[in-house]
Amino acid sequence: MLKLRGITWGHTRGYVPLVATAQRYMEIHPNVKIEWSVRSLQAFGDFPIEKLAGEYDMIVLDHPWMGHAHENNLLIPLNKFLSADFLSDQAKNTVGHSHASYNYGGNQYALAIDAACPIAFYSPRKLEHFGVQIPATLEDVVSLAKKGGVFFGGNSTCVLMMFYMLLNAKTATFTEDAIAPTDAILETLDEMQHLYSFMPALSYEKSPIGVFEVISSPETPYAYCPWDFGYSNYSREGYSNELILAANVVAYKEKMLRTTLGGAGIALFSTAKNIETALDYMQYTASSIVQKTLYTQSGGQPGHREAWLCEGANRITNNFFKNTLKTLDNAWLRPRYAGYLEFQETAAVKLRTWLIDGGDKAKLLNELNNLYLKGENRCKK
């Protein structure tokens, strides 16, 4: 019996589709046993992946880990084992920068089996109560927020993603000398402070999943979220009390906002056993046919473009994929240098603390830039 162990993240979207693909793969290959374990969404983002090597063969991870993994030889370069035709098909059928996000130092370290970024989503019933259409501009968002109809997350990740989104609407970011020009950062901080002034204190406790739960609850008045990571699960009948529909993000100064790429890739630890079998299962899971059928039908949010365009996948998610693909294709790719995750974690906390407690903007700006400038290998993006 060939055994494989993998670790993913503990949400319907992250766990159930992998259990489903593993079960079917084992039925086709009776001599193989695949076990998937889970870790929290927080651990998915920041728990050192080297501490999982040895115990697991496969890992589902976020692309900002690529620089760290490359520097420390933690993952097997898939391009040295998988055919050029297969990888070419994956690149051709990427959703936004998803496939490229796992390529670092000339090596492809993961297959993009999940694609995501902050999108807009709403409760049709609640939005009708406010008597408004789906917001099209940032001004529309503010107008609805003043009426009490808007809710978005304020945990550290949500705050940092908004910071990136508003910065990328103005200027190039993560330059050699600074995160962005001083005036752009100061303007962004003012905008964030203004937008969060419409949010209840509860917002600062919520992750994107928490935002979906708030908007999908019949007991809350909030109808619309303008920008948090999308979860197609809530656009499926029966998943939550209120059906949530998805949309592209709004325009800012006549141009659609550019949110930040998320998603997840499946990779193989350099310490893995039964590598040939693991690679075969990974290709099976990332294939077009599985992504747009079994994977999506089991609660997954696929990474293959054909799945996002698939009528069947869109039918069971009330067109979640078609209605947000433009936002995904426009999403910004975060830096991936070794040391970036330390910046991300620390900067996110600093921004959230400033929003809650207030303080000197210039001091915060200097702290953020200094944190970035001391990052390891930061020019290796």
Secondary structure, 3 states (H helix, E strand, C coil): CEEEEEEEECCHHHHHHHHHHHHHHHHHCCCEEEEEEEECHHHHHHCCHHHCECCECEEEECHHHHHHHHHCCCECCHHHCCCHHHHHHHHHCCCCCCCHHHEECCEECCEEEECCCEEEEECHHHHHHHCCCCCCEHHHHHHHHHCCCECCCCCHHHHHHHHHHHHHCCCCCCCCCCCCCHHHHHHHHHHHHHHHCCCCHHHHHCCHHHHHHHHCCCCCCCCEEEEEECCHHHHCCCCCCCCCEEECCCEECCEECCCECCCEEEEEECCCCCHHHHHHHHHHHHCHHHHHHHHHHCCCCECCHHHHHCHHHHHCCCCHHHHHHHHHHCCECCCCCCCHHHHHHHHHHHHHHHHHHCCCHHHHHHHHHHHHHCCCCCCCC
